[in-house]
Amino acid sequence: MFIPMHAWAALLESGVTVRPTGPAQVELVAAEGDAVAVTAVVERRLTALSPSHVRSHLMQGSPARGELLLVVPSASRAALDAAAAAGISVLVADPTGPSAVTGRIVLPDRTIELGVDLPRPDARQPPSRPGRRPWGALTVVRRLLTAGPATQVDLGRSAAVSQARVSQALSGLVADGLVRRTADAGRPRWAPADWDALVDWWLTNYPGPGGITTYWYGLAGVPEQARAAVAAVSAAGMPAAVSGDVAADLLAPWRRPGRAVVYADPSGRPVHDELTAAELTPSGAGEATLELIVPADPGVWPAPGTSAAEADLPLADPLQLLWDVARAPGADVDQAVAALRPVLKARAAAAASR
């Protein structure tokens, strides 16, 4: 679940601040006049919203006013009216359609109409993919690429999936020649047959971390912003990890970081005051110097029992670093990826030899 970047900017333009409290839950705050806030569950639909869809939501249980936010590619006026009458917020944001972001945000004491013309999303942003996201299977591949040969039991434990899911994830990769089975002291183990080819497969198939992304602007250097954000979030007892350009610059310096990427797990608390205290201000995606992502994918975090850190900064999973660098703004992204890959490969080889 996520709020598209141009929709996030539209909310800001309309005077609504988004404070993520989880990968599918946000606090919406309208500051105009007397500030008012509501915590809403975010649900995304891949098809147009109609009045019958609104009625089906009500049949499943009527949410309190403002406590449900539907993100849809399109909606009829009748559907918007039905949703508003039911106390349901609707955000109409189609990444493949017109640039206007529309909809209505329902708060306990008011309804805010959205209608903002914004630039199209960055072409480097991966398109959204429908259907259930195979994060468990992709985490199995993460573990193979970062830790080397492992038994099926160990892979299941590390990726937090069943052995049956591990077997299912590996079977197609074995058939494609990307993963091989080895024997060590009589124990069958799985290992990448071709590390680079398996990384390419993972990057092609990874749908992104999901969850909710918010954008922030600061005046300090980007690495300093990342450090301040992590310190503030961690001091509040929330796990945090750095990815993207800042992490890549620590491992394989190539270019000056242009934007920080920080993952956080707020566990039901809004992540806002912490970043404001770190001298960061909510912004649109275009001018942002820091992305804060509350991910739905548990694989973005380092494997259990490991602690990835550089220069006292906690880092996200190595494959996540590579994916975030590949989608970063800038003309020299390909060179940055090419510089980071051999470093990660060497680290994986070192881990496998231990």
Stockholm file with secondary structure:
# STOCKHOLM 1.0

chainA/1-354         MFIPMHAWAALLESGVTVRPTGPAQVELVAAEGDAVAVTAVVERRLTALSPSHVRSHLMQGSPARGELLLVVPSASRAALDAAAAAGISVLVADPTGPSAVTGRIVLPDRTIELGVDLPRPDARQPPSRPGRRPWGALTVVRRLLTAGPATQVDLGRSAAVSQARVSQALSGLVADGLVRRTADAGRPRWAPADWDALVDWWLTNYPGPGGITTYWYGLAGVPEQARAAVAAVSAAGMPAAVSGDVAADLLAPWRRPGRAVVYADPSGRPVHDELTAAELTPSGAGEATLELIVPADPGVWPAPGTSAAEADLPLADPLQLLWDVARAPGADVDQAVAALRPVLKARAAAAASR
#=GR chainA/1-354 SS CCCCHHHHHHHHHTTEEEEEEETTEEEEEECSSSCEEEEEEEEECSSCBCHHHHHHHHHTCCCCTTCEEEEESCBCHHHHHHHHHHTCEEEECCTTSCSEEEEEEEETTEEEEEEEECCCCCTTSCCCCCSCCCHHHHHHHHHHHHHCCBCHHHHHHHHTCCHHHHHHHHHHHHHTTSEEEEEETTEEEEEESSHHHHHHHHHHHCCCCCSEEEEEECSSCHHHHHHHHHHHHHHTTCCEEEEHHHHHHHHSCCSCCCSEEEEECCTTSCSSHHHHHTTCEECCTTTCSEEEEECSCGGGSCCTTCCCEETTEEBCCHHHHHHHHHTSSSTTHHHHHHHHHHHHHHHHHHHHHC
#=GC SS_cons         CCCCHHHHHHHHHTTEEEEEEETTEEEEEECSSSCEEEEEEEEECSSCBCHHHHHHHHHTCCCCTTCEEEEESCBCHHHHHHHHHHTCEEEECCTTSCSEEEEEEEETTEEEEEEEECCCCCTTSCCCCCSCCCHHHHHHHHHHHHHCCBCHHHHHHHHTCCHHHHHHHHHHHHHTTSEEEEEETTEEEEEESSHHHHHHHHHHHCCCCCSEEEEEECSSCHHHHHHHHHHHHHHTTCCEEEEHHHHHHHHSCCSCCCSEEEEECCTTSCSSHHHHHTTCEECCTTTCSEEEEECSCGGGSCCTTCCCEETTEEBCCHHHHHHHHHTSSSTTHHHHHHHHHHHHHHHHHHHHHC
//
